């Protein structure tokens, strides 16, 4: 396919980018002792971008022959010419970039191909059936497995020339428990880039199920917290949600240009000295982070970008266009969900760097506070203000974890929370690899970090 794409742009004089994308997605879900749903979806085509008269033109085609691709190039050029007169600020040129040239075959591809349909169906059905029988308090248990396999080739007239393939499996269990008219829910999900050995590296399917069910059952006997400004220890899953939703989006350069809270703050202090934040297309510390990409959708190597270093804001996330505006290098952050989508600036794997403390030290040094684990849902906006619901919250009294609490929410301003960080653990975990990030189109991302002690506004009674 790369040879065909290169042939199609060989006679082009301006900037042309061709992106071949083949995607297969499968999902299986079991509940009530039977497989409730299965789905298979395949999409293949080529996205075309041109830079003409200082503006972008985009088109796509599902026909994979030379004539159709060339027609799509012409359509994109016409679109650029028509919209050029409406664009007040022209794109003069694109900056040079560190393109990847060659092939990259992702880990776990062979494992993915060798797993049969029957094996995947049996997985969700066996786990669900076993979990449902584990306790009379369980009202319902649902178990799901999904996977996405992708192949991409990206070529441009200024040097990109790459092919890669990846697979991303996910596994999740949702449980609802009931007792004396009270109902509580628990869930646990994981998602990685790689094969099943990576997906179930730290927990096997039954252990994932047991954790979700235990959470739902334990919450039946939990109470509400008092609420108010509180000292909290955030688990890697909550840290990941915070840095992705409340900070990561504010440093995407297109949002910065629209006036996010991070605008104009390069070089300023936004966190304590213990806070260093990065976003990387590589799975740092260990393999398998769910947002890993070998090449971004402009053909650029997606290296680690230090966003905050020792509390100082150092960089935004850029595609080639915004990199030109800010006079910096692109960060390899351009991503498109399918061939018919325009690449947008997106996060990949966003994380706080680990520190020097241990989790045990953090708990023992906390006289009065809370340990928060397991994000449920939440929202954040361009000001960095956020509110998240927490699945499990434990009271800490005199350096010891005590009772489990329910109905806990945390809120605040993200940069204020970073300023209040006074302990960061050595332990590190990716913990947000399942599901999708939304920004006009979905994207597979991951986020995480160490355990972090800080202050937040806790919602309760």
HELIX and SHEET records of a PDB file:
HELIX    1   1 UNK A    2  UNK A    9  1                                   8    
HELIX    2   2 UNK A   66  UNK A   84  1                                  19    
HELIX    3   3 UNK A  109  UNK A  114  1                                   6    
HELIX    4   4 UNK A  117  UNK A  132  1                                  16    
HELIX    5   5 UNK A  196  UNK A  199  1                                   4    
HELIX    6   6 UNK A  205  UNK A  219  1                                  15    
HELIX    7   7 UNK A  236  UNK A  241  1                                   6    
HELIX    8   8 UNK A  242  UNK A  248  3                                   7    
HELIX    9   9 UNK A  249  UNK A  251  5                                   3    
HELIX   10  10 UNK A  253  UNK A  257  1                                   5    
HELIX   11  11 UNK A  320  UNK A  326  1                                   7    
HELIX   12  12 UNK A  359  UNK A  364  1                                   6    
HELIX   13  13 UNK A  414  UNK A  419  1                                   6    
SHEET    1   A 6 UNK A  55  UNK A  61  0                                        
SHEET    2   A 6 UNK A  34  UNK A  52 -1                                        
SHEET    3   A 6 UNK A  15  UNK A  31 -1                                        
SHEET    4   A 6 UNK A 138  UNK A 156 -1                                        
SHEET    5   A 6 UNK A 161  UNK A 179 -1                                        
SHEET    6   A 6 UNK A 101  UNK A 105  1                                        
SHEET    1   B 6 UNK A  55  UNK A  61  0                                        
SHEET    2   B 6 UNK A  34  UNK A  52 -1                                        
SHEET    3   B 6 UNK A  15  UNK A  31 -1                                        
SHEET    4   B 6 UNK A 138  UNK A 156 -1                                        
SHEET    5   B 6 UNK A 161  UNK A 179 -1                                        
SHEET    6   B 6 UNK A 182  UNK A 191 -1                                        
SHEET    1   C 7 UNK A 223  UNK A 224  0                                        
SHEET    2   C 7 UNK A 400  UNK A 406  1                                        
SHEET    3   C 7 UNK A 385  UNK A 397 -1                                        
SHEET    4   C 7 UNK A 368  UNK A 380 -1                                        
SHEET    5   C 7 UNK A 228  UNK A 234  1                                        
SHEET    6   C 7 UNK A 452  UNK A 459 -1                                        
SHEET    7   C 7 UNK A 408  UNK A 413 -1                                        
SHEET    1   D 7 UNK A 223  UNK A 224  0                                        
SHEET    2   D 7 UNK A 400  UNK A 406  1                                        
SHEET    3   D 7 UNK A 385  UNK A 397 -1                                        
SHEET    4   D 7 UNK A 368  UNK A 380 -1                                        
SHEET    5   D 7 UNK A 228  UNK A 234  1                                        
SHEET    6   D 7 UNK A 452  UNK A 459 -1                                        
SHEET    7   D 7 UNK A 423  UNK A 424 -1                                        
SHEET    1   E 6 UNK A 312  UNK A 313  0                                        
SHEET    2   E 6 UNK A 305  UNK A 309 -1                                        
SHEET    3   E 6 UNK A 277  UNK A 280 -1                                        
SHEET    4   E 6 UNK A 349  UNK A 352 -1                                        
SHEET    5   E 6 UNK A 446  UNK A 449  1                                        
SHEET    6   E 6 UNK A 429  UNK A 430 -1                                        
SHEET    1   F 2 UNK A 334  UNK A 335  0                                        
SHEET    2   F 2 UNK A 344  UNK A 345 -1                                        
SHEET    1   G 2 UNK A 437  UNK A 438  0                                        
SHEET    2   G 2 UNK A 442  UNK A 443 -1                                        
END                                                                             
